[in-house]
Amino acid sequence: MTTTAQHTVPATAARQYYRVKDAARVLGVPPRTLYHLVEHEQIPYRRLGTVILLPAAWVEREPTMPVKRR
């Protein structure tokens, strides 16, 4: 009898990185703002090929922008 090893991710696994679009949604800012900060190396980031990843620790630590009232 052969068994195959299956790699399962624990349900409590914490996210390590956010893509710029997802981080912008969490922070309440336009994605372009984060791209600008990355271009000027003002925020921590990692590049995986053409994808820019922002550390979850930084995204979750930063205060969110207040929602504008109309």
Disulfide bonds with the S-S distance in Angstrom:
none
